[in-house]
Amino acid sequence: MNATAAAASGPIIEVRNVAKSFVVKRSVFGRPLARLAAVDDVSLALKPGETLAIVGESGCGKSTLGRLMMRLIEPTAGQVLIAGRDVTRMSHGAMREQRRHVQLIFQDPYASLNPRLTIGQTIAEPLMLQNIVPASQRPKRVAELLEMVGLRPELANRYPHEFSGGQRQRVVIARALAPEPDAIICDEAVSALDVSIQAQVLNLLKDLQKRLGLAYVFISHDLGVVKHIADRVAVMYLGKIVEIGTADEIFGAPRHPYTRALLSAITVAAPPSLQRARAARLHGDLPSPLSPPEGCRLHTRCPHARPACQTVDMSLDVEPSGHANACAFWRELPPQDEASRIREPRNAKLELLFGAFEAMAAETAASAAAKDAPVAGG
Ligand SMILES: Nc1ncnc2c1ncn2[C@@H]1O[C@H](COP(=O)(O)OP(=O)(O)OP(=O)(O)O)[C@@H](O)[C@H]1O
């Protein structure tokens, strides 16, 4: 962790009542005619060293929230704090310096690498732009960063097209590590990779977290992956956080009907419970984000909806443990079905590979410590 963040010892990133709406239709004179609220009144904090996952259906606002968290896009309302400093109205110069604390990696490693630069040049770019390491020491630092992500330093002179998808994502991670950030926002960072490569990259992220004290915001639609990597999980629906808690709370004792439905959708239910598992499912289609329902946004699809849900507000009911959810009637809901708990993530192959790679990583670390040998990358 960087000195500033360590000194602050508060959240690395905090968003307070943040909102983002996009103008999706304008008049011929450029006047906004329709706005889409992608993120609506969201507050959350990323603690040092933790992995906070953001999950939800496609279009619910996960990526927009991720970009707001590093002020890559301007919020329509609310505040963004990075390493304790309010960056909401910071100048671009000051923002550049503050953004060092938070880096972003996303789904397509090929698109995020310049094909005309060697990977050594790509990794050296942030070192140069932010003047982090003197020019004479940059090749050494690039070699260190490559080793950190399990790639041989000799590969620094190669071009992105000479690498596999998994290796390219390792290069992207090395570049993200160059400014010595406190946090990395991983937006569907492993979604484009084969399952076996996914497991390797996820293990690398976990390993780097242990070694460097990094915090991650892990944006994913894959709950099987999230279950393995997250300390806390925030569940989004139509631009709102509907539930947030530890991974154990969310996967073991979900409160909100939407979280329960998401989990039941990935559960392989035992035949006798199948009926009840179905009961947890939502009906109807996702409403248009251009005109979300009044009151609780889930009420048009919720199996437990009652008339009052059409007018309730969606503020989070926070328990002392920090587990919070936005269902006004969650205390009156029937107990969660056994069948709608996550038992068997669809990504069972990933689970197996995880175990195998974790064992391999432990062995490699032990032999590397003994022989001081560099690790080979996949
Ligand atoms: N620049 C933009 N202009 C207009 N609408 C946008 C823009 N960016 C995002 N949106 C809309 O905002 C909503 C949230 O999008 P966002 O990409 O944040 O969702 P997401 O949960 O990350 O989805 P996915 O998993 O498909 O990436 C969507 O309805 C999307 O179409």
The ligand as an SDF file (V2000), in Angstrom:
LIG
                    3D

 31 33  0  0  0  0  0  0  0  0999 V2000
  -21.8920    6.4140  -22.8580 N   0  0  0  0  0  0  0  0  0  0  0  0
  -23.1420    5.9700  -22.7120 C   0  0  0  0  0  0  0  0  0  0  0  0
  -24.1770    6.6000  -23.3020 N   0  0  0  0  0  0  0  0  0  0  0  0
  -25.4570    6.1910  -23.1660 C   0  0  0  0  0  0  0  0  0  0  0  0
  -25.8160    5.1380  -22.4000 N   0  0  0  0  0  0  0  0  0  0  0  0
  -24.8240    4.4660  -21.7620 C   0  0  0  0  0  0  0  0  0  0  0  0
  -23.4520    4.8370  -21.8910 C   0  0  0  0  0  0  0  0  0  0  0  0
  -22.6970    3.9800  -21.1320 N   0  0  0  0  0  0  0  0  0  0  0  0
  -23.5620    3.1130  -20.5880 C   0  0  0  0  0  0  0  0  0  0  0  0
  -24.8340    3.3910  -20.9580 N   0  0  0  0  0  0  0  0  0  0  0  0
  -26.0520    2.7010  -20.5220 C   0  0  0  0  0  0  0  0  0  0  0  0
  -26.0480    2.6940  -19.1040 O   0  0  0  0  0  0  0  0  0  0  0  0
  -26.5620    1.4590  -18.6040 C   0  0  0  0  0  0  0  0  0  0  0  0
  -25.5090    0.8150  -17.7170 C   0  0  0  0  0  0  0  0  0  0  0  0
  -24.4180    0.4130  -18.5450 O   0  0  0  0  0  0  0  0  0  0  0  0
  -23.1310   -0.3340  -17.9350 P   0  0  0  0  0  0  0  0  0  0  0  0
  -22.2100   -0.6130  -19.0750 O   0  0  0  0  0  0  0  0  0  0  0  0
  -22.6280    0.4370  -16.7920 O   0  0  0  0  0  0  0  0  0  0  0  0
  -23.7940   -1.6940  -17.4120 O   0  0  0  0  0  0  0  0  0  0  0  0
  -23.1050   -3.0610  -17.0180 P   0  0  0  0  0  0  0  0  0  0  0  0
  -23.8450   -3.5800  -15.8520 O   0  0  0  0  0  0  0  0  0  0  0  0
  -21.6300   -2.8690  -16.8750 O   0  0  0  0  0  0  0  0  0  0  0  0
  -23.4290   -3.9440  -18.2890 O   0  0  0  0  0  0  0  0  0  0  0  0
  -22.5160   -5.0340  -19.0420 P   0  0  0  0  0  0  0  0  0  0  0  0
  -22.3280   -6.1480  -18.0660 O   0  0  0  0  0  0  0  0  0  0  0  0
  -23.3540   -5.4080  -20.2290 O   0  0  0  0  0  0  0  0  0  0  0  0
  -21.2500   -4.3040  -19.4020 O   0  0  0  0  0  0  0  0  0  0  0  0
  -26.9170    0.6270  -19.8220 C   0  0  0  0  0  0  0  0  0  0  0  0
  -28.2940    0.7680  -20.0920 O   0  0  0  0  0  0  0  0  0  0  0  0
  -26.0840    1.2350  -20.9400 C   0  0  0  0  0  0  0  0  0  0  0  0
  -26.7010    1.0630  -22.1900 O   0  0  0  0  0  0  0  0  0  0  0  0
  1  2  1  0
  2  3  1  0
  2  7  2  0
  3  4  2  0
  4  5  1  0
  5  6  2  0
  6  7  1  0
  6 10  1  0
  7  8  1  0
  8  9  2  0
  9 10  1  0
 10 11  1  0
 11 12  1  0
 11 30  1  0
 12 13  1  0
 13 14  1  0
 13 28  1  0
 14 15  1  0
 15 16  1  0
 16 17  2  0
 16 18  1  0
 16 19  1  0
 19 20  1  0
 20 21  2  0
 20 22  1  0
 20 23  1  0
 23 24  1  0
 24 25  2  0
 24 26  1  0
 24 27  1  0
 28 29  1  0
 28 30  1  0
 30 31  1  0
M  END
$$$$
